[in-house]
Every structure is written in structure tokens, then in C-alpha cells.
Amino acid sequence: MTLNLDKDVIGEAKIYAKSHRVSLSKLVENYLNSLSRDSKEKSSVSPLDESLTGIIPCDYDEKNDYRNYIDKKYS
């Protein structure tokens, strides 16, 4: 397989790889792996589920809230 990249991009990537003590090939491999992993993770959660994440606090007491609702409704 052959990849055609701009020489300046390759030069900058080599500098980055060297400063992080990793080969350029491994750097590219890790990046491509992260792309495929991200797409797999995103496909398992619907956009609606993702948008609702974190809306309800962890310490929310739904039973107490429901009791208060019933008290107000029938008071």
C-alpha cells in the first residue's frame, strides 16, 4: 500500500513522532485505529441518547419527586 502525502506534512509528522518516541508508521497506525474505534463507539449510542446523557443528576430521588407530585395533585 502506498500513501501520498505532502513532504512538509511528513516532515512535521516525523518531528512529532520523534519527540514522542514513536515511529512514524506507528503514529499513523494509531491514528487510523482511533478513527475506526471512534466510529464504532459513536454508532453504538444514538444521538438522542448522547444528547440526554448527564441531564438527570446521579443523586436524583425519583420516588420522593413522585410523592411530592402526588401530594400537590391531590391536595
C-alpha positions, 0 to 999 in steps of 0.5 A: 500500500502506498500513501501520498502525502505532502513532504512538509506534512511528513516532515512535521509528522516525523518531528512529532513522532520523534519527540514522542518516541514513536515511529512514524508508521506507528503514529499513523497506525494509531491514528487510523485505529482511533478513527475506526474505534471512534466510529464504532463507539459513536454508532453504538449510542444514538444521538438522542441518547448522547444528547440526554446523557448527564441531564438527570443528576446521579443523586436524583430521588425519583420516588420522593419527586413522585410523592411530592407530585402526588401530594400537590395533585391531590391536595 
